[in-house]
């Protein structure tokens, strides 16, 4: 009786929508980070970040940082109730590791492309 109240594959309606190929094993933060990093939007933003860093473009960095911000906002703010249910069922992991990596990339990009300080 009590086991029927716990989330699992039988209750995985949100998981069939968000992760159709889910095998029933809980998703870790590392697996979630890899899943999010392999999405087309993240790959395009990663390519844009590499181009902005390669050409040391301040405006390019601003554009990709805003893109990363929009992407992370989209991940965290869009359908939070559905995401919480999917996390409870185990088919979606915590995006905290991915968000931390993206924040580090954005800070590094801003510092790298910042204009040099005169007088040093």
N, C-alpha and C positions, 0 to 999 in steps of 0.2 A: 504494500500500500504506500509506504513512505517513498520507496524507490520510484514509484510512478510519478511522484511530484518533482523529481530531479530532472533537469534538462538532459536530453540525450538525442540520439538519432531519430527516435520516434516523434519528438517534438520539434524537429529541425525545419520548420517551415521557412524561417528567415534564412537558414543556411542553404536551402535549395535555391533561393533567389540570389544570395550574395556569393556563395561558393558552390556552384553546381557539382563539382567533382570532389567534394569533401569526403574523406574516407572514414570519418568518425573519430579520428585521433585529435586531441586538443592541439591547437596551433600556438606555438611559442612566439615570443616577441621577435626572435631572430627570423623565424619563418614568415611572420607578418611583415617585417622590414624588407625581406627579399621579395615577397609578393608585391608590396607597394612600390619598391624600387624598379620592378620589372614591368610596371604599367606603362603604356605608351606616353602618357603625360609626363611621368617622371623621367623617362628616357629622353624625351624632347627637351625638358628643362635641364637635364644633365649635359646634353650636347650644347645647349645654349650657354650654360655655365662654363664649359670648357672653352668655347669660342670667346666669351667675354674675358676669361683669364688669359687666353693666348694672345689676344690683341690688347690686353690691359685697358679695356673700355669701361669707363665709369658709367656711362649711360646703359651699356649692355648689362653691366652688373646690376644696376638698378632694376632693369627690366626683368632679369631672371630672379632676383630676390623677390620682387613683387609677384612673379609667377609662382615661385615656391610658396610664398605666403598664401596666395589664392588656393593653391593645391592643398596645402595643409588645412586651411580653413574649410575647404570643401570636404575633406576627409573627416574632420572632427565635428562640423556643424550640420552636415546634411543627414537627416534621419537619425538623430542620436538614440531614439528609443529602439529602433530596429538594430542599430549597431550594438547597443547594450544587450539586447536579447541574443544576438549572434555571439557576442563574447561570453555570455552565460552558457550558451550551448556548446561553446568550444571551437566553433568553426572560424572565428575571427579572433586574432590575438591583439594585444595592446600595441597601438601605434607609437608608443612613447620612444622607443629606440630609433625608429625611422625619423620621428620629428626632431630628436636630439641630433642625429647625424645631419639632417637638412639644416638645422640651425647653425651647426659648426661650419658647414659648407658656405652658408650665406655670410657668416661673420668673416670667415677667411677670404671670401671673394671681395667683400667690401674693403677689408684691410689691404689686400694685395693690390687692388685697383685704385686705392686712394691716392690723391696727389702727394708728391713728396713734400715734406716740411722744409721750408726754407730757413736757413740759418743754422743748420746742423751739419 
